[in-house]
Amino acid sequence: MQFTEQLRAAEQKYDEIAAGLESGGYMDDPAKLAAWMKEYKQLTPLMETYRAWKQAQSVMQEAGLLLEDSGTDSEFRALAQEEYTEAKKKSEQLQQELQVLLLPQDPDGSRNVIVEIRGGAGGEEAALFAHSLHRMYSMYAERHGWKQTVMSLNATELGGVKEITFSLEGGNVYARMKFESGVHRVQRVPETESQGRVHTSTVTVAVLPEVEAVELEINPNDLRIDTFRSSGAGGQHINKTSSAIRVTHIPSGMVVECQDERSQHKNTDRALSILRARLYAQKQAAQDAEIASNRRAQVGTGDRSEKIRTYNFPQSRLTDHRIGLSLYRLDDVMDGDLDAILDALAAAEQAALLAGQKEE
């Protein structure tokens, strides 16, 4: 579909939704109303830009007619030329914005996320860096006003994290955080190393879009739910109760454990939430694999086995291998200043999508 045809179709859809919302025809169908409100909100930036672009085109046309008219005196011609030049510049800028706004939107972009961080190669040093990454994401979430909830935590005696699972809730969380999935490599002198040698360790991060129960139903007969006593620090309460939950999804073999809450019910809810997110991510990965051959370029695959980034502490350097970007302010990044790298990744993704559209 051509550029202007896409815009006209979007405008027609926008006007239809606006009319439907104004008439109140879906007040008796909350699900339909919510869907329309969501689509209306998504289309609004496109429509505002489209109408500004049409206005600039109209000004260009009117000024162009005056310039073509041989009867236009010199003073009006100068004004018309100024209007035409300004409108042309604005039109070109708005057209570029429209091309980006017309790119296919990630259907999961507005979702909340469940993040899983696991220490990889490197033993205790990997666990300590996993803790550092959780701290980094926590500070980034705080900067953006997102709510964090720790769902499961397996800590080490030295303050590291073997594995941690937490949710982030806020605006367009997945659209920002999706770039973090993969293997994060750290190069630094471990706190446990007395010789001062630089070690290389890895941590795996998986960012999963959170899925509501109504979106992905799980057959209760496919689940085996076991209870056990929580392990780790926590005092007498943990030793006396069997509130920890292990959920096994029999068809896929996926196992989720939650022991962060004292309530069996809460741990079960959280375990099922993590399981839904993993099953949804598995389904999306299978769909992506089917169309991957048609993609000319992409910013990473989101595969948790892909090495995406290196954190070099001796050189205070962060390098993102997907786009070849290096930043020499690692301390700021570890304190949650991630916007520069995430903005660059989002821009690279947009550029890849635009290049793909041009090739089609």
Beta strands, then each sheet from edge to edge (+ up, - down):
strand 1: 113-119
strand 2: 147-155
strand 3: 161-169
strand 4: 182-188
strand 5: 199-209
strand 6: 223-228
strand 7: 244-249
strand 8: 254-258
strand 9: 307-312
strand 10: 317-320
strand 11: 325-327
sheet 1: 2+ 3- 1+ 5- 4+ 9+ 10- 11+
sheet 2: 6+ 7- 8+
end
